[in-house]
Amino acid sequence: MEKRRETEGGGELARLPEECVALVLSHTSPRDSCMSALVSSAFLSAANSDDLWERFLPSDYAAILSRAVHPVEYSSKKQLYIRLCDSILLDDGKVVRPSTAYPHLIS
């Protein structure tokens, strides 16, 4: 039987498309997704993808951002997720805290 050749830095996992790895990671928690980045370069890329972090954001995140008193700046969906884990002051003077309004943000 012929032995399969493994690719450098992740073996057979490195052959999976990033979208597939991101889809698998989307069924874990944000914390587990971050920890998976240590597995291989393929997992690192998927764990940092906007497609993955879009799935972890609340469905109404655009509405939350539009009501923020101070603009929430971010360069990636992962960074936005992290920013939303902090308290955000909204236009009506309410503070949105993820532990009460969006408990799924804290995993």
C-alpha positions, 0 to 999 in steps of 0.5 A, a space after each residue: 500500500 502506498 503511503 500518502 504524502 503529507 504537505 508541509 505544516 499541517 499534513 492533510 489538513 493543509 489541503 482543505 480549502 479555507 472555507 471548509 475549515 472556517 465552516 467547521 470552526 463556526 460550529 465551535 466557540 470563538 475561544 475554540 476558534 482562536 485556539 485552533 489557530 495553533 494547529 496549522 497554518 490552514 487553521 490560522 488562516 481560517 481562524 482569522 477569516 472574516 467569513 468565520 467571525 461574521 458567523 459569531 457576530 449578532 445578526 443585528 450588529 450593524 444596527 448596534 454600530 449605527 446607534 453607538 455614541 462613539 464610532 466603533 473602529 475595526 479592521 476585521 470582523 474578528 476585531 469587531 467581535 472583540 470590540 463588541 465584547 466591550 461595553 458600548 454606549 448607545 444613543 439613548 444613553 444605554 450601555 450594551 453589555 455582552 453578558 446581558 444583551 448578547 451572552 453568546 459573545 462571551 464563550 
